[in-house]
Amino acid sequence: MSRIYITGHKNPDMDSLCSAYAYASLKNQIDSKNEYVAVRIGSLTKSIQKFFEAIGAEAPQYKNHIYPTVKDVILEPSERIDANMPLTSLSKFYNEENPSSYPIYDGNEFIGLLTIDDIALWFMHSLEKHEKINAAPLIKDVLKMRDERFEATELFEDAKTVMTKSKLRGYPVYEENKYIGYVTRRCFLDAPKHNVILVDHNEASQSIKGLETANIVEILDHHRLGALKTILPIYMDIEPLGSTCTIVYQHYLKYNLKPNEVEAKMLLAGLISDTVILKSPTTTKTDVDTANELTKIANVNLNEFAEKMFSSMGGLTAEVANEKIEADFKIYAENGISVGIGQCEVITLRDLDSYKDAYLKTLDEVRLKNSLNWAMLMITDVIKETSVLLTTDFKLNKNIQYKKIEKNIYDMPGVLSRKKQLLPDVLSLINQ
């Protein structure tokens, strides 16, 4: 079976995480030839962790990158050769497989790689000493013990460089200090490629590290189309809907399948989070219909489920500022200007004064960390359907059309969508 990773964007939000989770579940039901694994490429907020725990689901596992590693090319023979066996025990393997190295065990413990060079060197030394070779030596008498090794997590290209410069024909591979296999020079002739499906994004800059080395096999998204290139034609479903979770649910229907209760709650959570309980201008009739169908499957009341979910998120006063800002932070580049826009959902803005200064300071730190020209944080009150905008210092602040509350803080009545309401205004300012 081939493993295919399904990942959302950097700084994953509910829609990104939940769509990856549910789509992996669906794909594993309809495709028995491959294994689909939902992953995330950013940390989880405490509130999202609580949500997953509350519905009895495991959040997608963290994956830092998708570059090929040494573990992707390791070898391990089906039979074990013991160090106390005669050297002739290896003859059939060398005749059939012609390996340059072979793992040797002492009982159940791996002790080293026997190489062709070890064997040749033993015979050359015997000839040099004019010794008669009347019987085959034991493997342990020929084996040379070495300290060199690779870790399973080492990048393929880094290990290939080491192998190219090394005189050794093979290296044992360890994972968490345990031997798991070995590699030879042949293992590095061609770099392996991981297979990946992108959900809730389609731009390389927002995706997992190493995407350029992978095979992108599908894209499911509801954002504008970026300049992502693929080698081969792929399946894409990019629709102007309020949530990627809505798209995933349509795929369940396509295959005449119904999500189970946990999957339905996942899809519903991602949908109402991205559409701000179906109030965002990005919401479509398809989103509304999907939400109504999912509430029946999940056996929940839509408003009660939404209120409970957003209430668990709490306010921003007690949260770590950089974690909340970066939890759903997207970077855009336009006309030579890079801008990052984060969004947080709260159930009240009455406590804004208690954290605004700390968040403005941290917002600028996030800007510097990402080498941006401009950074913004949109804080949305999902109950009153309004937002406030925090920005870092920038020359275009003077042109922002929203009402200024105080320096770098703006009132945004009725604005709920970063994608459909705020982003177009920001890009328009940049292009003026």
Secondary structure, DSSP 8 states (H G I E B T S, - for coil): -EEEEEE--SS--HHHHHHHHHHHHHHHHH-TTEEEEEEESS---HHHHHHHHHTT----EE--B---BGGGG-B--SS-EETTSBGGGGHHHHHHT--SEEEEEETTEEEEEEEHHHHHHHHHHHHHTT----S--BHHHH-------EETTSBHHHHHHHHHH-S-SEEEEEETTEEEEEEEGGGGSS----EEEEES---GGGS-BTGGGSEEEEEEE-S-------SS--EEEE---S-HHHHHHHHHHHTT----HHHHHHHHHHHHHHTTTTTSTT--HHHHHHHHHHHHHHT--HHHHHHHHHHHH--STTS-HHHHHHHTEEEEEETTEEEEEEEEEES--TTHHHHHHHHHHHHHHHHHHTT-SEEEEEEEETTTTEEEEEE---GGGGG--SEEEETTEEEEET---IIIIIHHHHHHHHH-
